[in-house]
Amino acid sequence: MNLPHFIDYGFGISAIDAQYHRPGRAAIHLIAENGVAALVDTGTQFSVPGVMQVLKSKQIAPEAVAYVLLTHIHLDHAGGASAFMEQLPNAKLVVHPRGAKYMVNPTKLIAGVKAVYGEAEFKRLYGEIHPIDEQRVIEAPDETRIDLNGRTLLLLDTPGHARHHYCIFDERSQSFFTGDTFGVSYRELDVNGLEFVFPTTTPVQFDPAAAHASLHRIMSYHPQHAFLTHYSRIGHLPHHAAQMHDLIDAFVGIANEAAKETADRHAYIVRAMKSLLCERLAAHGCTWRPEAIHELLRIDIELNAMGLETWLNQSEQSNKT
């Protein structure tokens, strides 16, 4: 097997392609500090062989991986956790307190995803997910500090995308590992070195007020870079934070407009989001045809629409009570 695509960024940080859906869709980040390492997010079971080969190429023994840190427990970020823990005998799994029980006993987590995708598609996307020994699980409340061989990783509770989400501030590089809190940015859409970033409102816990607050909290540290799971390092963070705030409000506006629809809310949100993202990408300088943009972002747009529908339904229900 050839080495999967990986990028070294300095400060001991590397992005390893999780090989999820397509190349360049999801990254697993490796942080190495004088022979001791941590992984940030895990992709799926199918991500394991490629990551293990990268570790071998970097002469990092499986026993030297001290931590597997899950920004949150959505399965494109945490589906490979049990498989990695089987391969990394000394690693502790670090997870948000709201997500820890689902790693120890993943029955409900698996059932919920299977209800959406079906048994066959679940197996194709995620493979096998097993319980993780609770003795190897560290629950990480807000402002937990992880010592990676003298390198401090500060974990901050950052809801908005999910209530079981934390982001990791790495003091050494003055950067954040943001999971999905700082949105999605695919390298294909970079124009003249400037990235394009947009929010991810995946079901079922999107909370726009919390999303805004989490962005403000991240930016209060004046980070140099953000390492996104989808996909890896971005700079120009003040610019992107402003764009993210604007797009969160724009997405909420689309959902509120969809509330007036009596027919198909989902189709309305998908159409409006396609139009908005194409408009913003054109302003960004992207010259792709709309059809090409729609194909690249098809899965994200579908999941965002589902999440906005869920948020809208929850908001309407809350207003009735």
BALOBA-1460 file (C-alpha; in Angstrom, 3 decimals):
// residues 321
<rec num="1" residu="m" x="0.000" y="0.000" z="0.000"/>
<rec num="2" residu="n" x="1.307" y="3.451" z="-0.867"/>
<rec num="3" residu="l" x="1.503" y="6.045" z="1.868"/>
<rec num="4" residu="p" x="-1.731" y="8.037" z="2.050"/>
<rec num="5" residu="h" x="-1.480" y="11.733" z="1.456"/>
<rec num="6" residu="f" x="-0.112" y="13.589" z="4.443"/>
<rec num="7" residu="i" x="1.185" y="17.113" z="4.999"/>
<rec num="8" residu="d" x="3.794" y="18.233" z="7.545"/>
<rec num="9" residu="y" x="3.250" y="21.763" z="8.847"/>
<rec num="10" residu="g" x="6.042" y="22.229" z="11.359"/>
<rec num="11" residu="f" x="5.735" y="22.277" z="15.167"/>
<rec num="12" residu="g" x="5.384" y="18.489" z="14.939"/>
<rec num="13" residu="i" x="1.936" y="18.794" z="13.336"/>
<rec num="14" residu="s" x="0.888" y="16.665" z="10.358"/>
<rec num="15" residu="a" x="-2.422" y="16.177" z="8.578"/>
<rec num="16" residu="i" x="-3.138" y="12.625" z="7.438"/>
<rec num="17" residu="d" x="-5.953" y="12.015" z="4.970"/>
<rec num="18" residu="a" x="-8.672" y="9.950" z="6.660"/>
<rec num="19" residu="q" x="-9.697" y="8.498" z="3.273"/>
<rec num="20" residu="y" x="-13.328" y="9.329" z="4.004"/>
<rec num="21" residu="h" x="-15.592" y="9.638" z="0.943"/>
<rec num="22" residu="r" x="-12.825" y="11.181" z="-1.176"/>
<rec num="23" residu="p" x="-9.254" y="12.467" z="-0.807"/>
<rec num="24" residu="g" x="-9.114" y="15.844" z="0.914"/>
<rec num="25" residu="r" x="-12.462" y="15.540" z="2.689"/>
<rec num="26" residu="a" x="-11.390" y="14.650" z="6.258"/>
<rec num="27" residu="a" x="-8.056" y="14.970" z="8.058"/>
<rec num="28" residu="i" x="-6.666" y="13.213" z="11.106"/>
<rec num="29" residu="h" x="-4.079" y="15.430" z="12.771"/>
<rec num="30" residu="l" x="-0.925" y="14.077" z="14.349"/>
<rec num="31" residu="i" x="0.893" y="16.095" z="17.024"/>
<rec num="32" residu="a" x="4.363" y="14.794" z="17.875"/>
<rec num="33" residu="e" x="6.482" y="16.114" z="20.745"/>
<rec num="34" residu="n" x="9.947" y="14.610" z="21.238"/>
<rec num="35" residu="g" x="8.922" y="11.059" z="20.463"/>
<rec num="36" residu="v" x="5.474" y="11.156" z="22.085"/>
<rec num="37" residu="a" x="2.376" y="11.672" z="19.948"/>
<rec num="38" residu="a" x="-1.344" y="12.400" z="19.960"/>
<rec num="39" residu="l" x="-4.000" y="11.997" z="17.296"/>
<rec num="40" residu="v" x="-6.796" y="14.539" z="16.895"/>
<rec num="41" residu="d" x="-9.929" y="12.827" z="15.549"/>
<rec num="42" residu="t" x="-9.880" y="9.360" z="14.033"/>
<rec num="43" residu="g" x="-11.877" y="9.183" z="10.830"/>
<rec num="44" residu="t" x="-13.352" y="5.689" z="10.553"/>
<rec num="45" residu="q" x="-12.164" y="2.110" z="10.944"/>
<rec num="46" residu="f" x="-10.919" y="2.361" z="7.357"/>
<rec num="47" residu="s" x="-8.578" y="5.228" z="8.315"/>
<rec num="48" residu="v" x="-6.491" y="3.049" z="10.625"/>
<rec num="49" residu="p" x="-4.097" y="1.264" z="8.207"/>
<rec num="50" residu="g" x="-3.038" y="4.486" z="6.502"/>
<rec num="51" residu="v" x="-2.398" y="6.309" z="9.773"/>
<rec num="52" residu="m" x="-0.426" y="3.397" z="11.171"/>
<rec num="53" residu="q" x="1.755" y="3.397" z="8.082"/>
<rec num="54" residu="v" x="2.411" y="7.134" z="8.429"/>
<rec num="55" residu="l" x="3.384" y="6.603" z="12.077"/>
<rec num="56" residu="k" x="5.794" y="3.878" z="10.989"/>
<rec num="57" residu="s" x="7.315" y="6.134" z="8.325"/>
<rec num="58" residu="k" x="7.894" y="8.781" z="11.011"/>
<rec num="59" residu="q" x="9.405" y="6.180" z="13.363"/>
<rec num="60" residu="i" x="6.660" y="6.731" z="15.932"/>
<rec num="61" residu="a" x="5.883" y="3.420" z="17.613"/>
<rec num="62" residu="p" x="2.234" y="2.604" z="18.392"/>
<rec num="63" residu="e" x="3.231" y="2.530" z="22.080"/>
<rec num="64" residu="a" x="4.372" y="6.170" z="21.816"/>
<rec num="65" residu="v" x="0.897" y="7.505" z="21.012"/>
<rec num="66" residu="a" x="-0.270" y="8.803" z="24.380"/>
<rec num="67" residu="y" x="-3.639" y="10.303" z="23.472"/>
<rec num="68" residu="v" x="-6.455" y="10.047" z="20.971"/>
<rec num="69" residu="l" x="-8.412" y="13.296" z="21.226"/>
<rec num="70" residu="l" x="-11.930" y="13.429" z="19.791"/>
<rec num="71" residu="t" x="-13.181" y="16.944" z="19.088"/>
<rec num="72" residu="h" x="-16.679" y="15.423" z="19.108"/>
<rec num="73" residu="i" x="-18.337" y="12.061" z="18.526"/>
<rec num="74" residu="h" x="-19.839" y="12.419" z="15.050"/>
<rec num="75" residu="l" x="-18.630" y="9.313" z="13.267"/>
<rec num="76" residu="d" x="-16.500" y="11.007" z="10.615"/>
<rec num="77" residu="h" x="-14.473" y="12.250" z="13.613"/>
<rec num="78" residu="a" x="-14.854" y="9.379" z="16.094"/>
<rec num="79" residu="g" x="-15.926" y="6.300" z="14.138"/>
<rec num="80" residu="g" x="-12.385" y="4.904" z="14.139"/>
<rec num="81" residu="a" x="-11.771" y="5.468" z="17.860"/>
<rec num="82" residu="s" x="-12.217" y="1.862" z="19.003"/>
<rec num="83" residu="a" x="-10.110" y="0.503" z="16.150"/>
<rec num="84" residu="f" x="-7.311" y="2.957" z="16.945"/>
<rec num="85" residu="m" x="-7.430" y="2.141" z="20.648"/>
<rec num="86" residu="e" x="-6.908" y="-1.524" z="19.763"/>
<rec num="87" residu="q" x="-3.766" y="-0.583" z="17.812"/>
<rec num="88" residu="l" x="-2.374" y="1.971" z="20.308"/>
<rec num="89" residu="p" x="-1.904" y="0.102" z="23.589"/>
<rec num="90" residu="n" x="-0.858" y="3.054" z="25.767"/>
<rec num="91" residu="a" x="-3.267" y="5.671" z="24.414"/>
<rec num="92" residu="k" x="-5.960" y="7.331" z="26.470"/>
<rec num="93" residu="l" x="-9.117" y="8.491" z="24.710"/>
<rec num="94" residu="v" x="-9.926" y="12.122" z="25.543"/>
<rec num="95" residu="v" x="-13.554" y="13.056" z="24.894"/>
<rec num="96" residu="h" x="-16.131" y="15.653" z="25.937"/>
<rec num="97" residu="p" x="-18.117" y="14.601" z="29.051"/>
<rec num="98" residu="r" x="-21.324" y="14.582" z="26.979"/>
<rec num="99" residu="g" x="-19.801" y="12.098" z="24.545"/>
<rec num="100" residu="a" x="-17.797" y="9.778" z="26.786"/>
<rec num="101" residu="k" x="-20.589" y="7.310" z="27.578"/>
<rec num="102" residu="y" x="-21.195" y="6.753" z="23.852"/>
<rec num="103" residu="m" x="-17.591" y="5.643" z="23.409"/>
<rec num="104" residu="v" x="-17.808" y="3.222" z="26.348"/>
<rec num="105" residu="n" x="-21.152" y="1.889" z="25.159"/>
<rec num="106" residu="p" x="-21.744" y="2.893" z="21.521"/>
<rec num="107" residu="t" x="-25.040" y="0.996" z="21.113"/>
<rec num="108" residu="k" x="-27.269" y="4.101" z="20.959"/>
<rec num="109" residu="l" x="-24.786" y="5.999" z="18.793"/>
<rec num="110" residu="i" x="-24.650" y="3.141" z="16.285"/>
<rec num="111" residu="a" x="-28.423" y="2.698" z="16.301"/>
<rec num="112" residu="g" x="-28.998" y="6.393" z="15.627"/>
<rec num="113" residu="v" x="-26.669" y="6.438" z="12.625"/>
<rec num="114" residu="k" x="-28.068" y="3.175" z="11.254"/>
<rec num="115" residu="a" x="-31.554" y="4.666" z="11.479"/>
<rec num="116" residu="v" x="-30.415" y="7.400" z="9.078"/>
<rec num="117" residu="y" x="-28.183" y="5.402" z="6.715"/>
<rec num="118" residu="g" x="-29.367" y="1.791" z="7.028"/>
<rec num="119" residu="e" x="-27.275" y="-1.233" z="8.008"/>
<rec num="120" residu="a" x="-25.465" y="-1.744" z="4.698"/>
<rec num="121" residu="e" x="-24.493" y="1.906" z="4.210"/>
<rec num="122" residu="f" x="-23.367" y="2.153" z="7.838"/>
<rec num="123" residu="k" x="-21.002" y="-0.795" z="7.314"/>
<rec num="124" residu="r" x="-19.712" y="0.695" z="4.068"/>
<rec num="125" residu="l" x="-19.017" y="4.113" z="5.582"/>
<rec num="126" residu="y" x="-17.895" y="3.250" z="9.104"/>
<rec num="127" residu="g" x="-17.149" y="-0.477" z="9.396"/>
<rec num="128" residu="e" x="-17.149" y="-1.850" z="12.952"/>
<rec num="129" residu="i" x="-17.407" y="0.212" z="16.144"/>
<rec num="130" residu="h" x="-16.698" y="-1.480" z="19.472"/>
<rec num="131" residu="p" x="-16.954" y="-0.445" z="23.135"/>
<rec num="132" residu="i" x="-13.860" y="1.181" z="24.654"/>
<rec num="133" residu="d" x="-12.690" y="0.279" z="28.152"/>
<rec num="134" residu="e" x="-13.825" y="3.105" z="30.420"/>
<rec num="135" residu="q" x="-10.488" y="2.895" z="32.256"/>
<rec num="136" residu="r" x="-8.865" y="4.239" z="29.085"/>
<rec num="137" residu="v" x="-11.320" y="7.131" z="28.664"/>
<rec num="138" residu="i" x="-10.608" y="10.630" z="29.992"/>
<rec num="139" residu="e" x="-13.593" y="12.957" z="30.228"/>
<rec num="140" residu="a" x="-12.454" y="16.471" z="29.374"/>
<rec num="141" residu="p" x="-14.579" y="19.290" z="30.844"/>
<rec num="142" residu="d" x="-13.963" y="22.899" z="29.887"/>
<rec num="143" residu="e" x="-10.352" y="24.102" z="30.259"/>
<rec num="144" residu="t" x="-8.891" y="20.609" z="30.665"/>
<rec num="145" residu="r" x="-5.125" y="20.682" z="30.113"/>
<rec num="146" residu="i" x="-3.393" y="17.722" z="28.509"/>
<rec num="147" residu="d" x="0.375" y="17.385" z="28.968"/>
<rec num="148" residu="l" x="1.893" y="15.912" z="25.812"/>
<rec num="149" residu="n" x="5.485" y="15.349" z="26.916"/>
<rec num="150" residu="g" x="5.731" y="18.913" z="28.232"/>
<rec num="151" residu="r" x="3.552" y="20.454" z="25.512"/>
<rec num="152" residu="t" x="0.271" y="21.888" z="26.795"/>
<rec num="153" residu="l" x="-2.973" y="21.239" z="24.944"/>
<rec num="154" residu="l" x="-5.893" y="23.273" z="26.321"/>
<rec num="155" residu="l" x="-9.375" y="21.897" z="25.649"/>
<rec num="156" residu="l" x="-12.229" y="24.399" z="25.476"/>
<rec num="157" residu="d" x="-15.929" y="23.555" z="25.482"/>
<rec num="158" residu="t" x="-17.183" y="24.923" z="22.141"/>
<rec num="159" residu="p" x="-20.824" y="24.028" z="21.405"/>
<rec num="160" residu="g" x="-22.751" y="25.260" z="18.387"/>
<rec num="161" residu="h" x="-22.081" y="22.447" z="15.948"/>
<rec num="162" residu="a" x="-22.664" y="19.869" z="18.689"/>
<rec num="163" residu="r" x="-23.054" y="19.998" z="22.462"/>
<rec num="164" residu="h" x="-20.321" y="17.355" z="22.844"/>
<rec num="165" residu="h" x="-17.642" y="19.414" z="21.068"/>
<rec num="166" residu="y" x="-14.353" y="20.808" z="22.330"/>
<rec num="167" residu="c" x="-11.565" y="22.621" z="20.485"/>
<rec num="168" residu="i" x="-7.879" y="22.244" z="21.301"/>
<rec num="169" residu="f" x="-5.516" y="25.182" z="21.716"/>
<rec num="170" residu="d" x="-1.902" y="24.160" z="21.149"/>
<rec num="171" residu="e" x="0.310" y="26.635" z="22.973"/>
<rec num="172" residu="r" x="3.417" y="25.550" z="21.053"/>
<rec num="173" residu="s" x="2.054" y="26.507" z="17.612"/>
<rec num="174" residu="q" x="-0.474" y="29.098" z="18.878"/>
<rec num="175" residu="s" x="-3.100" y="27.278" z="16.847"/>
<rec num="176" residu="f" x="-6.461" y="25.601" z="17.368"/>
<rec num="177" residu="f" x="-7.651" y="22.183" z="16.290"/>
<rec num="178" residu="t" x="-11.272" y="23.054" z="15.699"/>
<rec num="179" residu="g" x="-13.085" y="19.905" z="14.549"/>
<rec num="180" residu="d" x="-16.199" y="21.432" z="12.967"/>
<rec num="181" residu="t" x="-16.566" y="24.551" z="15.156"/>
<rec num="182" residu="f" x="-14.676" y="26.773" z="12.687"/>
<rec num="183" residu="g" x="-16.527" y="25.288" z="9.727"/>
<rec num="184" residu="v" x="-15.419" y="23.495" z="6.580"/>
<rec num="185" residu="s" x="-12.751" y="24.568" z="4.085"/>
<rec num="186" residu="y" x="-11.690" y="22.401" z="1.168"/>
<rec num="187" residu="r" x="-8.326" y="23.053" z="-0.393"/>
<rec num="188" residu="e" x="-9.776" y="22.836" z="-3.918"/>
<rec num="189" residu="l" x="-11.556" y="26.139" z="-3.247"/>
<rec num="190" residu="d" x="-8.473" y="28.139" z="-2.226"/>
<rec num="191" residu="v" x="-7.934" y="31.171" z="-4.475"/>
<rec num="192" residu="n" x="-4.527" y="32.885" z="-4.519"/>
<rec num="193" residu="g" x="-3.720" y="31.508" z="-1.090"/>
<rec num="194" residu="l" x="-7.010" y="32.573" z="0.520"/>
<rec num="195" residu="e" x="-9.260" y="29.841" z="1.809"/>
<rec num="196" residu="f" x="-13.068" y="29.682" z="1.592"/>
<rec num="197" residu="v" x="-14.743" y="28.660" z="4.856"/>
<rec num="198" residu="f" x="-18.415" y="27.976" z="5.582"/>
<rec num="199" residu="p" x="-20.353" y="26.636" z="8.606"/>
<rec num="200" residu="t" x="-21.412" y="23.046" z="9.059"/>
<rec num="201" residu="t" x="-24.889" y="22.684" z="10.576"/>
<rec num="202" residu="t" x="-25.033" y="18.878" z="10.643"/>
<rec num="203" residu="p" x="-27.950" y="17.342" z="12.627"/>
<rec num="204" residu="v" x="-28.998" y="17.341" z="15.349"/>
<rec num="205" residu="q" x="-27.576" y="19.933" z="17.746"/>
<rec num="206" residu="f" x="-26.922" y="23.063" z="15.664"/>
<rec num="207" residu="d" x="-27.268" y="26.118" z="17.891"/>
<rec num="208" residu="p" x="-26.525" y="29.441" z="16.175"/>
<rec num="209" residu="a" x="-26.116" y="31.478" z="19.375"/>
<rec num="210" residu="a" x="-23.655" y="28.944" z="20.777"/>
<rec num="211" residu="a" x="-21.836" y="28.783" z="17.421"/>
<rec num="212" residu="h" x="-21.279" y="32.545" z="17.470"/>
<rec num="213" residu="a" x="-20.089" y="32.421" z="21.093"/>
<rec num="214" residu="s" x="-17.644" y="29.591" z="20.370"/>
<rec num="215" residu="l" x="-16.129" y="31.495" z="17.450"/>
<rec num="216" residu="h" x="-15.654" y="34.553" z="19.650"/>
<rec num="217" residu="r" x="-13.992" y="32.388" z="22.290"/>
<rec num="218" residu="i" x="-11.560" y="30.853" z="19.797"/>
<rec num="219" residu="m" x="-10.630" y="34.246" z="18.388"/>
<rec num="220" residu="s" x="-10.041" y="35.668" z="21.885"/>
<rec num="221" residu="y" x="-6.809" y="33.598" z="21.915"/>
<rec num="222" residu="h" x="-5.584" y="35.360" z="18.739"/>
<rec num="223" residu="p" x="-4.575" y="32.055" z="17.106"/>
<rec num="224" residu="q" x="-2.184" y="31.916" z="14.161"/>
<rec num="225" residu="h" x="-3.925" y="29.045" z="12.405"/>
<rec num="226" residu="a" x="-6.868" y="26.698" z="12.718"/>
<rec num="227" residu="f" x="-6.621" y="23.014" z="11.842"/>
<rec num="228" residu="l" x="-10.026" y="21.909" z="10.570"/>
<rec num="229" residu="t" x="-11.032" y="18.285" z="10.196"/>
<rec num="230" residu="h" x="-12.461" y="19.263" z="6.778"/>
<rec num="231" residu="y" x="-9.717" y="20.059" z="5.594"/>
<rec num="232" residu="s" x="-6.693" y="20.931" z="7.712"/>
<rec num="233" residu="r" x="-4.818" y="24.199" z="8.120"/>
<rec num="234" residu="i" x="-6.239" y="27.634" z="7.376"/>
<rec num="235" residu="g" x="-4.864" y="31.080" z="8.131"/>
<rec num="236" residu="h" x="-6.433" y="34.559" z="7.744"/>
<rec num="237" residu="l" x="-8.537" y="33.798" z="10.805"/>
<rec num="238" residu="p" x="-9.988" y="37.282" z="11.497"/>
<rec num="239" residu="h" x="-11.310" y="37.346" z="7.915"/>
<rec num="240" residu="h" x="-12.742" y="33.836" z="8.183"/>
<rec num="241" residu="a" x="-14.299" y="34.433" z="11.599"/>
<rec num="242" residu="a" x="-16.182" y="37.434" z="10.194"/>
<rec num="243" residu="q" x="-17.325" y="35.364" z="7.210"/>
<rec num="244" residu="m" x="-18.415" y="32.521" z="9.491"/>
<rec num="245" residu="h" x="-20.507" y="34.843" z="11.673"/>
<rec num="246" residu="d" x="-22.133" y="36.258" z="8.550"/>
<rec num="247" residu="l" x="-22.844" y="32.847" z="7.035"/>
<rec num="248" residu="i" x="-24.272" y="31.424" z="10.271"/>
<rec num="249" residu="d" x="-26.796" y="34.272" z="10.210"/>
<rec num="250" residu="a" x="-27.419" y="33.736" z="6.495"/>
<rec num="251" residu="f" x="-28.055" y="30.007" z="7.043"/>
<rec num="252" residu="v" x="-30.491" y="30.800" z="9.848"/>
<rec num="253" residu="g" x="-32.186" y="33.278" z="7.509"/>
<rec num="254" residu="i" x="-32.612" y="30.542" z="4.908"/>
<rec num="255" residu="a" x="-34.163" y="28.254" z="7.518"/>
<rec num="256" residu="n" x="-36.559" y="30.967" z="8.652"/>
<rec num="257" residu="e" x="-37.602" y="31.620" z="5.060"/>
<rec num="258" residu="a" x="-38.117" y="27.868" z="4.604"/>
<rec num="259" residu="a" x="-40.545" y="27.949" z="7.536"/>
<rec num="260" residu="k" x="-42.981" y="29.768" z="5.241"/>
<rec num="261" residu="e" x="-42.891" y="26.862" z="2.780"/>
<rec num="262" residu="t" x="-45.941" y="24.619" z="2.869"/>
<rec num="263" residu="a" x="-44.496" y="22.016" z="0.507"/>
<rec num="264" residu="d" x="-40.888" y="20.819" z="0.822"/>
<rec num="265" residu="r" x="-38.782" y="22.745" z="3.335"/>
<rec num="266" residu="h" x="-35.755" y="20.554" z="2.743"/>
<rec num="267" residu="a" x="-35.718" y="21.192" z="-1.002"/>
<rec num="268" residu="y" x="-36.075" y="24.931" z="-0.384"/>
<rec num="269" residu="i" x="-33.104" y="24.986" z="2.009"/>
<rec num="270" residu="v" x="-30.948" y="22.958" z="-0.403"/>
<rec num="271" residu="r" x="-31.750" y="25.297" z="-3.316"/>
<rec num="272" residu="a" x="-31.151" y="28.436" z="-1.273"/>
<rec num="273" residu="m" x="-27.881" y="27.138" z="0.204"/>
<rec num="274" residu="k" x="-26.574" y="26.147" z="-3.234"/>
<rec num="275" residu="s" x="-27.356" y="29.622" z="-4.525"/>
<rec num="276" residu="l" x="-25.800" y="31.374" z="-1.505"/>
<rec num="277" residu="l" x="-22.573" y="29.349" z="-1.587"/>
<rec num="278" residu="c" x="-22.170" y="29.814" z="-5.341"/>
<rec num="279" residu="e" x="-22.658" y="33.557" z="-4.881"/>
<rec num="280" residu="r" x="-20.108" y="33.720" z="-2.053"/>
<rec num="281" residu="l" x="-17.617" y="31.561" z="-3.966"/>
<rec num="282" residu="a" x="-17.893" y="33.835" z="-7.000"/>
<rec num="283" residu="a" x="-17.115" y="36.813" z="-4.749"/>
<rec num="284" residu="h" x="-14.190" y="34.789" z="-3.375"/>
<rec num="285" residu="g" x="-12.809" y="34.526" z="-6.932"/>
<rec num="286" residu="c" x="-13.722" y="30.922" z="-7.633"/>
<rec num="287" residu="t" x="-14.393" y="30.394" z="-11.346"/>
<rec num="288" residu="w" x="-15.958" y="26.937" z="-11.068"/>
<rec num="289" residu="r" x="-19.280" y="26.304" z="-12.783"/>
<rec num="290" residu="p" x="-22.222" y="25.948" z="-10.365"/>
<rec num="291" residu="e" x="-22.580" y="22.266" z="-11.263"/>
<rec num="292" residu="a" x="-18.994" y="21.564" z="-10.187"/>
<rec num="293" residu="i" x="-19.485" y="23.467" z="-6.924"/>
<rec num="294" residu="h" x="-22.701" y="21.565" z="-6.223"/>
<rec num="295" residu="e" x="-20.954" y="18.237" z="-6.779"/>
<rec num="296" residu="l" x="-18.016" y="19.046" z="-4.487"/>
<rec num="297" residu="l" x="-20.301" y="20.350" z="-1.729"/>
<rec num="298" residu="r" x="-23.241" y="17.987" z="-2.307"/>
<rec num="299" residu="i" x="-22.853" y="16.008" z="0.933"/>
<rec num="300" residu="d" x="-22.201" y="19.122" z="3.039"/>
<rec num="301" residu="i" x="-25.204" y="20.930" z="1.605"/>
<rec num="302" residu="e" x="-27.456" y="17.930" z="2.223"/>
<rec num="303" residu="l" x="-26.302" y="17.523" z="5.823"/>
<rec num="304" residu="n" x="-26.491" y="21.281" z="6.464"/>
<rec num="305" residu="a" x="-30.051" y="21.339" z="5.157"/>
<rec num="306" residu="m" x="-31.014" y="18.413" z="7.409"/>
<rec num="307" residu="g" x="-29.460" y="20.171" z="10.399"/>
<rec num="308" residu="l" x="-31.215" y="23.457" z="9.674"/>
<rec num="309" residu="e" x="-34.534" y="21.608" z="9.322"/>
<rec num="310" residu="t" x="-33.976" y="19.960" z="12.700"/>
<rec num="311" residu="w" x="-33.088" y="23.313" z="14.298"/>
<rec num="312" residu="l" x="-36.167" y="24.925" z="12.741"/>
<rec num="313" residu="n" x="-38.449" y="22.141" z="13.993"/>
<rec num="314" residu="q" x="-36.959" y="22.377" z="17.486"/>
<rec num="315" residu="s" x="-37.355" y="26.170" z="17.488"/>
<rec num="316" residu="e" x="-40.998" y="25.916" z="16.406"/>
<rec num="317" residu="q" x="-41.705" y="23.293" z="19.062"/>
<rec num="318" residu="s" x="-40.028" y="25.418" z="21.720"/>
<rec num="319" residu="n" x="-42.138" y="28.436" z="20.731"/>
<rec num="320" residu="k" x="-45.322" y="26.385" z="21.187"/>
<rec num="321" residu="t" x="-44.494" y="25.372" z="24.752"/>
